[in-house]
Amino acid sequence: MKDAGEIHHNPNAPEGPELGDQFWANAVLVEPQSPTSVHLKLDPEVFDYFKGQGKGHITRMQDVLKAYVKAHQGR
């Protein structure tokens, strides 16, 4: 984006508010986790459905799985 000139930095932009000690007292460091690569066999109709939605079908499959996990956690 920088090479395309799409990033604009305004040196006169106002600074945001200071975050107080109370904010940082509750902060928790969360280390990023790398995704796990797997080989997955899908039924043709499942793959065709997501693939038929266009580019980004793998991401959409991942989003559906994440929503399933979130809905079933804590049961």
Secondary structure in CASP SS format (residue, H / E / C, confidence):
PFRMAT SS
TARGET T0000
AUTHOR 0000-0000-0000
METHOD secondary structure of the structure
MODEL  1
M C 1.00
K C 1.00
D C 1.00
A C 1.00
G C 1.00
E C 1.00
I C 1.00
H C 1.00
H C 1.00
N C 1.00
P C 1.00
N C 1.00
A C 1.00
P C 1.00
E C 1.00
G C 1.00
P C 1.00
E C 1.00
L C 1.00
G C 1.00
D H 1.00
Q H 1.00
F H 1.00
W H 1.00
A H 1.00
N C 1.00
A C 1.00
V C 1.00
L C 1.00
V C 1.00
E C 1.00
P C 1.00
Q C 1.00
S C 1.00
P C 1.00
T C 1.00
S C 1.00
V C 1.00
H C 1.00
L C 1.00
K C 1.00
L C 1.00
D C 1.00
P H 1.00
E H 1.00
V H 1.00
F H 1.00
D H 1.00
Y H 1.00
F H 1.00
K H 1.00
G C 1.00
Q C 1.00
G C 1.00
K C 1.00
G C 1.00
H H 1.00
I H 1.00
T H 1.00
R H 1.00
M H 1.00
Q H 1.00
D H 1.00
V H 1.00
L H 1.00
K H 1.00
A H 1.00
Y H 1.00
V H 1.00
K H 1.00
A H 1.00
H H 1.00
Q C 1.00
G C 1.00
R C 1.00
END
